[in-house]
Amino acid sequence: MSAPSASAALPAPMPPRSADSRPLWVRLGVVLGVLAIVIAVWYLLTTVTGFISPARFATPAEVFGALRQIAIEGYSNARLHEHVLRSVLLVTMGFVVASSAGVALGLAMGASRSVEAFANPIFLLLRPIPPLAWIPLAIVWLGLGDAAKIMVIFVSAFVPSVINSYSGVRQIERPIFEASAMLDVKGWRYWREVLIPGALPSIFTGLRLSLQASWTTLVAAELVGAVAGLGQILNQASQDIYPAMILVGMASVALAGWTMTQGLGWIERRVMPWRVQP
Amino acid sequence: MIQPPLSPARFWALTAAGALSFATLWTVAALSGITSREFLPAPWDVIARFAQLVAEPFAGYRLHEHLLSSLQRFAMGFVLAVVVGIPLGLLMAWFKWVDRFVTPCFEAVRFVAPIAWVPFAALWFGTGIGGPVLIIFMGAFPPVLINTYRGAKFVDRKYIEASQMLGASHWTTMTEVLLPAAMPSIVAGLRISAGLGWQSLVGAELIVASSGVGYLMVKGQAAVSTATVMSGMVAIGVVGLLIDVALRRAQGWIEARRGL
């Protein structure tokens, strides 16, 4: 099985600024300054000059109003935190199940060439299909409810976990295997002390990709049809032609996605304290 | 235990066993009569449907015409991302103030999944070609920008110093020093970009399109024709693979030319 395909990888974050000698408050000031300029331009283009018509984009005031509305009164059957909770819970459930299965299978495929040969054909068939392409199939089989969402989340999260766990095992260096053979490490100890720690960095890369894929796929699935959830906010706002609410929805999607990724990063740092973070 | 590679006989036996078990499970489930053949088609039903879609129109066009439609949108969005991303990346790497201005904006927007732009795409473009192109752009743009920026930023200082000593202008430095040096990184970014762009296309076509493979799948889903949906999935997978293979070839060719 070859290395992760380009379609499974997401771009790396921006490289850290090398030795930016300016103090923190200056850098923060620049970021806030840029944000202020953007908001000012936005305000100018919409509220003051009306260059961008309100039907196409929202003014800052409208966005604030929409945010108040959804947070306090509710929009599309629920309030903001209820939508967020529902989406996040669905993703977490699907993600945990899929990545557990995926990591287990990936590790097994990495450790045993027989398992790898057996499971490979199915993978070659499933891998090229983008996660979003599973949505129509899920809807045909499971309808527009949560079950279909979980199926799609499962499929999106499963494949990156398998691929990265597999390559994680494969890249463990020979001397480590030789040392463990010499010390007669086998069975459960072999998994717990050799394979898993060695593959852990790759496993976490896979988990991060799985989480991002699950989140994107859930939002897409909810856009196609759902009862509640962040994607559903976008869907409803789109039908109501309510650009301010669309913006609120988009910001919530971004924020929730970012928070979950940070959460995973926190777990990663706790589980692998020895790893020097790039 | 370092596993030695399997003997060819054992490898192919296991591979065949894996493929066969999968096909058998699927066929048994389809033929068992738990559900209708429309709902869970047998493998050969899917193949037959695929051939049928190539021959007869469904949802307006035949399969390859849908594919062409999708590819057109993909190409437009991808080219747009490249045309905006590479120059911007070079500018950001060379002019610090551009970097400082663009990076916060970029980081803020980056975390919005491309699919979340669908409502605005629908609002601004209806079911015209602009909608999917916008979403593909949103998916394809970040990797191009990031990889161009990284490639140009980490150019060996001596090339920059040599060009400055020879009196190179900003434009010359960017086009003749930074761009060639960043090429490997850029091409790697293009591969990722193409993959993400193709995925975003699929998502976009599920909602804001009136032709294309994603649209085909949605129509198949509405007709509860699993075979149609699966044919669409196969087509999408194959084309996605071909795009990746083509770009990988291009990457190899560029690296060979540069003697890497």
Interface residues (C-beta under 8 A of the other chain):
Chain A: S5 A6 S7 A8 A9 L10 P11 A12 P13 M14 P15 V30 V31 V34 L35 V38 A55 R56 A111 S112 R113 S114 A117 F118 A119 N120 P121 I122 L125 R127 P128 I129 P130 P131 L132 A133 W134 I135 P136 L137 I139 V140 W141 R174 F177 E178 A181 K186 Y190 W215 T216 V219 A220 L223 V224 L234 N235 A237 S238 I241 P243 I246 G249 M250 A251 V253 A254 L255 G257 W258
Chain B: M1 I2 Q3 P4 P5 L6 R10 F11 L14 T15 A17 G18 A19 F22 F39 R100 F101 T103 P104 C105 F106 E107 A108 V109 F111 V112 A113 P114 I115 A116 W117 V118 P119 F120 A122 L123 W124 P142 P143 I146 N147 Y149 R150 K153 F154 G189 R191 I192 A194 G195 L196 W198 Q199 V202 G203 L206 I207 G214 M217 V218 G220 Q221 V224 T226 V229 M230 G232 M233 V234 I236 G237 V238 G240 L241 D244 L247 R248
